[in-house]
């Protein structure tokens, strides 16, 4: 049974993914959940010191879960590469991350995240994506790493 969240191939009859822990129930058993506004506000407050330093419109990703949790990566280039290759702009050293996993591209309207043909997929807010626009406080999952995307100077921070 293939996990809809991370794409891991689990044993037949499994109730939960052995890789990410997501429920493997059928489509009619699935419940849609929406992150509580309070959780987003709490996260925003936790990242307030970082946000205060960010210039308006400039993005950053903060590693929230993974071996280098707490690491911050400023998105100050037109393209920022993410992967297990040592020359990646964001180097995530884990076997669940492809050598060239994903790319964050700066566009006039903000930033886009694109999967670069990774084996395990790239996720934005628990949805597998090939390409997706990024919004403040989006959760990115790349392999076992969870990163939070933040952007400086937007009205939501006030």
Secondary structure, 3 states (H helix, E strand, C coil): CECCCCCCECCCCCCECCCCCCECCCHHHCCCCCCCHHHHHHHHHHCHHHHHHCCCCCEEEEEEECCCCCCEEEECCCEEEEECCCCCCEECCCCCCCCCCEEEEEECCEEEEEECCCCCCEEECCEEECEEECCCCCEEEECCEEEEEEECCCHHHC
